[in-house]
Amino acid sequence: MNKFVTWLNALLLFFSLGFVSCAKDTVVADPYADWQVRNEHYIDSIADVAHANVTGDWEIYKNYKLDFVEPGVGIVSPELGVADYVYVQYIEKGSGTVPLYTDSVSVNYEGMLIDGTVFDTCLDDKIYDPITFALNDTGLREGWKVAFQHIPAGSHFKLYIHPDLGYGNADYGDIPASSVLIFEIKFQEVIHPVGPDGRALPLLEDEES
C-alpha cells in the first residue's frame, strides 16, 4: 500500500512539474504588437476602397476645419492625407435632415477596434434607447463631428475614423493609443437647440416651406 501511495505521489509530482514547465514555456502573444503600424495599414486600405468605391456605397468627408478645395463629397487634395478625411460606408442612406454643427444627434451605435474588439455598444435599438450627442460638444471626437455634418437622419452606416480624428496617440479607457475607430451607427434623428422661449428652433427647411 505504501509503495502505491509513493508511486502515486511521484506520478502527480511529475505531471505538476510538467504543467509548470509548460506554463513557463507558453508565451502569450501581445494583441497590440505593432499596433500603430497595423492601424496605419488598415486605414490606408479603407481609404483605397472608399476612393475606388466599386460598390457605390462609400462616401468620403473632409475635415470641416480645413479649407475646402471645392464643396462636395470625395474631393481629394494633393496636400492632404488620409487623416484629413473620414470614410463612410452606407448600409442604408436616410432621407432625413442633415444636422448643423449646432444640432444634436440621436443614435444607436457600436464602436470597435480593427481586431474586432468592441469597446462600446448600444446598437440594438430594440434593446437600447438612443444616445444623444451635441455635435459642438468639446468631448465628442472630431471624426463624428466631421461625418455628421454630411449624413442625413435615418441613415445606417459604418464610420471609419483615423486616430488623428479620434483619440490620437493616447490611450483612452480600453482603446489603445493610435487606434482607428470603427463605428456602426443607426442615425435616429436630429435634435435642434432650444430657443429663448423654450421651444426648439425650427429646421431651415421648415422655415423655407
C-alpha positions as CSV (number, residue, x, y, z in Angstrom):
1,M,0.0,0.0,0.0
2,N,2.8,2.4,0.9
3,K,4.5,1.6,-2.3
4,F,1.3,2.5,-4.2
5,V,1.0,5.8,-2.4
6,T,4.6,6.7,-3.0
7,W,4.2,5.8,-6.7
8,L,1.0,7.9,-7.0
9,N,2.6,10.9,-5.3
10,A,5.6,10.7,-7.7
11,L,3.3,10.5,-10.7
12,L,1.3,13.6,-9.5
13,L,4.6,15.4,-8.9
14,F,5.8,14.5,-12.4
15,F,2.6,15.9,-14.0
16,S,2.6,19.0,-11.9
17,L,6.2,19.8,-12.9
18,G,5.3,19.1,-16.5
19,F,2.4,21.6,-16.3
20,V,4.6,24.2,-14.6
21,S,7.2,23.7,-17.3
22,C,4.6,24.1,-20.0
23,A,3.2,27.2,-18.3
24,K,6.7,28.8,-18.2
25,D,7.3,27.9,-21.9
26,T,3.9,29.3,-23.0
27,V,4.3,32.8,-24.5
28,V,1.1,34.9,-24.8
29,A,1.3,37.0,-27.9
30,D,0.7,40.7,-27.4
31,P,-2.6,41.5,-29.2
32,Y,-1.4,45.1,-29.7
33,A,2.1,44.4,-31.0
34,D,2.9,46.8,-33.9
35,W,-0.5,48.4,-33.2
36,Q,0.3,51.8,-34.7
37,V,1.7,50.3,-37.9
38,R,-1.3,47.8,-38.2
39,N,-3.7,50.7,-37.8
40,E,-2.0,52.8,-40.4
41,H,-2.1,50.0,-42.9
42,Y,-5.8,49.4,-42.1
43,I,-7.0,53.0,-42.6
44,D,-4.9,53.2,-45.7
45,S,-6.7,50.2,-47.1
46,I,-10.1,51.6,-46.1
47,A,-9.2,54.9,-47.9
48,D,-8.2,52.9,-51.0
49,V,-11.6,51.0,-51.0
50,A,-13.5,54.2,-50.4
51,H,-11.8,56.1,-53.2
52,A,-12.4,53.2,-55.6
53,N,-16.0,52.9,-54.4
54,V,-16.6,49.9,-56.6
55,T,-19.8,49.0,-54.6
56,G,-21.1,52.6,-54.8
57,D,-21.9,52.8,-51.1
58,W,-18.9,54.8,-49.9
59,E,-18.5,58.5,-49.3
60,I,-15.5,60.5,-48.1
61,Y,-15.9,63.6,-46.0
62,K,-13.3,66.2,-45.5
63,N,-12.4,67.6,-42.1
64,Y,-14.6,70.7,-41.7
65,K,-11.7,72.6,-40.1
66,L,-9.7,72.6,-43.3
67,D,-10.3,74.9,-46.2
68,F,-12.3,73.2,-48.9
69,V,-10.8,72.9,-52.3
70,E,-14.4,72.9,-53.5
71,P,-17.7,71.8,-52.0
72,G,-18.7,68.2,-52.5
73,V,-18.0,64.6,-51.5
74,G,-14.8,62.8,-52.1
75,I,-12.8,65.8,-53.0
76,V,-9.2,64.8,-52.7
77,S,-6.5,67.5,-52.5
78,P,-2.8,66.5,-53.1
79,E,-1.6,68.3,-50.0
80,L,-4.0,66.4,-47.7
81,G,-3.6,62.9,-46.4
82,V,-5.7,60.0,-45.2
83,A,-6.0,61.6,-41.7
84,D,-7.8,64.6,-43.1
85,Y,-10.9,62.6,-44.0
86,V,-13.5,60.2,-42.5
87,Y,-14.7,57.3,-44.5
88,V,-18.4,56.2,-44.5
89,Q,-19.9,53.1,-45.9
90,Y,-23.7,53.3,-46.1
91,I,-25.7,50.3,-45.2
92,E,-28.8,52.4,-45.9
93,K,-28.8,56.1,-46.6
94,G,-31.6,58.0,-45.0
95,S,-33.7,60.9,-46.4
96,G,-33.9,63.0,-43.3
97,T,-32.3,66.3,-42.3
98,V,-28.5,66.7,-42.3
99,P,-27.6,68.2,-38.9
100,L,-25.8,71.5,-38.4
101,Y,-22.8,71.9,-36.1
102,T,-25.1,73.5,-33.5
103,D,-27.5,70.5,-33.5
104,S,-27.5,67.3,-31.5
105,V,-27.9,63.8,-33.0
106,S,-29.8,60.8,-31.5
107,V,-28.1,57.5,-32.4
108,N,-27.7,53.8,-31.6
109,Y,-24.1,52.6,-32.3
110,E,-21.3,50.1,-31.7
111,G,-17.7,51.0,-31.5
112,M,-14.9,48.6,-32.3
113,L,-11.1,48.3,-33.0
114,I,-9.6,46.9,-36.1
115,D,-9.2,43.5,-34.5
116,G,-13.0,43.3,-33.9
117,T,-12.8,44.2,-30.2
118,V,-16.0,46.0,-29.2
119,F,-15.4,48.8,-26.7
120,D,-18.9,50.2,-26.5
121,T,-22.3,49.2,-27.8
122,C,-25.9,50.3,-27.8
123,L,-26.6,49.4,-31.4
124,D,-29.7,47.2,-31.0
125,D,-32.5,49.7,-30.9
126,K,-34.9,47.1,-29.7
127,I,-33.0,46.8,-26.5
128,Y,-31.2,50.2,-26.1
129,D,-32.6,53.7,-26.1
130,P,-30.8,56.1,-28.4
131,I,-27.9,58.1,-27.1
132,T,-27.9,61.9,-27.8
133,F,-24.7,63.8,-28.6
134,A,-24.3,67.6,-29.3
135,L,-22.0,68.0,-32.3
136,N,-20.4,71.0,-30.8
137,D,-19.6,69.2,-27.5
138,T,-15.9,69.5,-26.9
139,G,-15.7,65.9,-25.7
140,L,-17.1,64.5,-28.9
141,R,-14.4,63.0,-31.2
142,E,-13.7,65.2,-34.3
143,G,-14.4,62.3,-36.6
144,W,-18.1,62.2,-35.5
145,K,-18.3,66.0,-36.0
146,V,-16.9,65.7,-39.5
147,A,-19.2,62.9,-40.5
148,F,-22.5,64.0,-39.1
149,Q,-22.5,67.4,-40.8
150,H,-22.9,65.4,-44.1
151,I,-25.1,62.5,-43.1
152,P,-29.0,62.6,-43.3
153,A,-31.1,61.3,-40.4
154,G,-32.4,57.8,-40.9
155,S,-29.1,56.5,-42.2
156,H,-27.5,53.2,-41.1
157,F,-23.8,53.3,-41.8
158,K,-20.2,52.4,-40.8
159,L,-17.8,55.1,-40.0
160,Y,-14.0,54.8,-40.1
161,I,-12.0,57.4,-38.2
162,H,-8.2,57.9,-38.4
163,P,-6.5,58.2,-35.0
164,D,-5.8,61.9,-35.6
165,L,-9.6,62.5,-35.6
166,G,-10.1,60.0,-32.8
167,Y,-8.1,59.7,-29.6
168,G,-4.7,60.3,-31.2
169,N,-1.6,58.8,-29.7
170,A,-3.0,58.5,-26.2
171,D,-4.8,55.6,-24.5
172,Y,-8.5,56.1,-23.7
173,G,-10.0,53.5,-21.4
174,D,-10.0,50.2,-23.3
175,I,-8.9,52.0,-26.5
176,P,-5.2,51.8,-27.1
177,A,-3.2,54.7,-28.5
178,S,-3.1,55.2,-32.3
179,S,-6.3,53.2,-32.8
180,V,-8.6,53.5,-35.9
181,L,-12.1,53.9,-34.6
182,I,-14.8,51.9,-36.4
183,F,-18.5,52.6,-35.7
184,E,-21.7,51.1,-36.9
185,I,-24.3,53.7,-36.4
186,K,-28.1,54.0,-36.7
187,F,-28.8,57.7,-37.0
188,Q,-32.3,58.1,-35.5
189,E,-33.0,61.9,-35.5
190,V,-31.7,65.4,-35.4
191,I,-32.4,67.5,-32.3
192,H,-32.2,71.3,-32.6
193,P,-31.1,73.6,-29.9
194,V,-33.8,75.1,-27.6
195,G,-34.7,78.7,-28.4
196,P,-35.0,81.5,-25.8
197,D,-38.8,80.9,-25.5
198,G,-38.2,77.2,-24.5
199,R,-39.1,75.8,-27.9
200,A,-36.8,74.0,-30.3
201,L,-35.5,76.2,-33.1
202,P,-37.1,75.3,-36.4
203,L,-35.3,73.4,-39.2
204,L,-34.0,75.6,-42.0
205,E,-36.1,73.6,-44.5
206,D,-39.2,74.2,-42.3
207,E,-38.6,77.9,-42.5
208,E,-38.4,77.7,-46.2
209,S,-41.6,75.7,-46.6
